Amino acid sequence: MGATSAIAIATSRLLAARKASFYLVARSGAKLEAVASDLRTRGATSVTLKLMDLDDTAQHPQMLESAAAALGEIDLALIAHGVLGDQEQAQADYSVTEAILRTNLLSPVSLCTWLGNYFEAQRRGVLAVISSVAGDRGRKSNYIYGTTKGALNIFLDGLRNRIDRHGVHVLTIRPGFVATPMTAHLRRNALFADPNTVARGIVKAIERRKDVVYLPAVWAPIMLIVRSIPRSIFKRLNM
Ligand SMILES: NC(=O)c1ccc[n+]([C@@H]2O[C@H](COP(=O)([O-])OP(=O)(O)OC[C@H]3O[C@@H](n4cnc5c(N)ncnc54)[C@H](OP(=O)(O)O)[C@@H]3O)[C@@H](O)[C@H]2O)c1
């Protein structure tokens, strides 16, 4: 889901080399065709394409049923779509906030509801969802985006608590800064990771059946420190 995301492409390339079959969902036809032909040349067994705006939650059940039919069965779902959104516009206009919530939170929650039930009935499967370190603590510079990811983290914690015992692996992926189109407008610094590094971390976390993974790993201690700053100090920081 969100197959044209730079992180999703890098992850899919690693899976294509293992002869995976794909059902790719994205909203841009030209980009999706390019991703599909790249995956075919890298070894994908089969690639089925679905064009859709993933904000359209009413269409999710039908799309996921067609994914299951095309693949025979679904082993792994990677939910990668998202928008950074404009924090200042969202502060001024709730409709902008609502649009960010719809794409980053309501849409993944809808997909995970269907997929969680599907995997639970199948008694196996991997539900890997790209969240963000931004969900660990609300910061003035991006708390709308952070809210979507923080709420998603809690949803995934609860879903895992419900279906892990039925053989379903729920993986929450929390990347730090990654050099992708989403962050193209930001000045790059040493903390920016390459999407290929993040993709390798995602595949490793799936293999090791991790619950939550910070990528790259350096973000785990960084966020431990950020979370432990007392509120009385945190509220005065310019972050
Ligand atoms: N880059 C970072 O620093 C960073 C850090 C932490 C977490 N993340 C998360 O990583 C995930 C992937 O992002 P990325 O860094 O790979 O950025 P990206 O390359 O810009 O990918 C974002 C993708 O989401 C798709 N998308 C957005 N809204 C959609 C919708 N309504 N329906 C269908 N597709 C939609 C975009 O499609 P179009 O190309 O058609 O617009 C694009 O393919 C996101 O969830 C993001 O929040 C990124």
The ligand as a Tripos MOL2 file, in Angstrom:
@<TRIPOS>MOLECULE
LIG
   48    52     1     0     0
SMALL
NO_CHARGES

@<TRIPOS>ATOM
      1 N1         10.9260   10.2720    4.7460 N.am      1 LIG1
      2 C1         10.9910   10.3300    6.0640 C.2       1 LIG1
      3 O1         11.8110   11.0740    6.6520 O.2       1 LIG1
      4 C2         10.0620    9.4930    6.8930 C.ar      1 LIG1
      5 C3         10.3380    9.3600    8.2580 C.ar      1 LIG1
      6 C4          9.5030    8.5920    9.0490 C.ar      1 LIG1
      7 C5          8.4020    7.9750    8.4900 C.ar      1 LIG1
      8 N2          8.1450    8.1330    7.1650 N.ar      1 LIG1
      9 C6          6.9530    7.4680    6.6230 C.3       1 LIG1
     10 O2          7.3550    6.5710    5.6260 O.3       1 LIG1
     11 C7          6.2500    6.3260    4.7510 C.3       1 LIG1
     12 C8          6.7500    6.3960    3.3200 C.3       1 LIG1
     13 O3          7.1840    7.7110    3.0340 O.3       1 LIG1
     14 P1          8.4700    8.0350    2.1340 P.3       1 LIG1
     15 O4          9.4870    8.6380    3.0190 O.co2     1 LIG1
     16 O5          8.8160    6.8150    1.3410 O.co2     1 LIG1
     17 O6          7.9370    9.2040    1.2240 O.3       1 LIG1
     18 P2          7.4050    9.2560   -0.2860 P.3       1 LIG1
     19 O7          8.4010    8.6420   -1.2070 O.co2     1 LIG1
     20 O8          6.9980   10.6570   -0.5030 O.co2     1 LIG1
     21 O9          6.1370    8.2870   -0.2350 O.3       1 LIG1
     22 C9          4.8800    8.6640    0.2230 C.3       1 LIG1
     23 C10         3.9110    7.8610   -0.6180 C.3       1 LIG1
     24 O10         2.5880    7.9720   -0.1000 O.3       1 LIG1
     25 C11         1.7280    8.0210   -1.2290 C.3       1 LIG1
     26 N3          0.4500    8.5810   -0.8650 N.ar      1 LIG1
     27 C12         0.2020    9.6930   -0.1530 C.ar      1 LIG1
     28 N4         -1.1140    9.8600   -0.0120 N.ar      1 LIG1
     29 C13        -1.7180    8.8270   -0.6630 C.ar      1 LIG1
     30 C14        -3.0540    8.4580   -0.8910 C.ar      1 LIG1
     31 N5         -4.0770    9.1750   -0.4260 N.pl3     1 LIG1
     32 N6         -3.3120    7.3270   -1.6090 N.ar      1 LIG1
     33 C15        -2.3000    6.5810   -2.0990 C.ar      1 LIG1
     34 N7         -0.9920    6.8910   -1.9150 N.ar      1 LIG1
     35 C16        -0.7200    8.0090   -1.2100 C.ar      1 LIG1
     36 C17         2.4890    8.8880   -2.2220 C.3       1 LIG1
     37 O11         1.9420    8.7540   -3.5030 O.3       1 LIG1
     38 P3          2.2250    9.8700   -4.6430 P.3       1 LIG1
     39 O12         3.6540    9.6760   -5.0430 O.co2     1 LIG1
     40 O13         1.2420    9.5180   -5.7090 O.co2     1 LIG1
     41 O14         1.9770   11.1940   -4.0080 O.co2     1 LIG1
     42 C18         3.8800    8.3040   -2.0780 C.3       1 LIG1
     43 O15         4.0270    7.1610   -2.8900 O.3       1 LIG1
     44 C19         5.1820    7.3580    5.1100 C.3       1 LIG1
     45 O16         4.1970    6.7430    5.9130 O.3       1 LIG1
     46 C20         5.9490    8.3660    5.9460 C.3       1 LIG1
     47 O17         5.0990    9.0290    6.8710 O.3       1 LIG1
     48 C21         8.9520    8.8610    6.3490 C.ar      1 LIG1
@<TRIPOS>BOND
     1     1     2 1
     2     2     3 2
     3     2     4 1
     4     4     5 ar
     5     4    48 ar
     6     5     6 ar
     7     6     7 ar
     8     7     8 ar
     9     8     9 1
    10     8    48 ar
    11     9    10 1
    12     9    46 1
    13    10    11 1
    14    11    12 1
    15    11    44 1
    16    12    13 1
    17    13    14 1
    18    14    15 2
    19    14    16 1
    20    14    17 1
    21    17    18 1
    22    18    19 2
    23    18    20 1
    24    18    21 1
    25    21    22 1
    26    22    23 1
    27    23    24 1
    28    23    42 1
    29    24    25 1
    30    25    26 1
    31    25    36 1
    32    26    27 ar
    33    26    35 ar
    34    27    28 ar
    35    28    29 ar
    36    29    30 ar
    37    29    35 ar
    38    30    31 1
    39    30    32 ar
    40    32    33 ar
    41    33    34 ar
    42    34    35 ar
    43    36    37 1
    44    36    42 1
    45    37    38 1
    46    38    39 2
    47    38    40 1
    48    38    41 1
    49    42    43 1
    50    44    45 1
    51    44    46 1
    52    46    47 1
@<TRIPOS>SUBSTRUCTURE
     1 LIG1         1 GROUP 0 **** ****
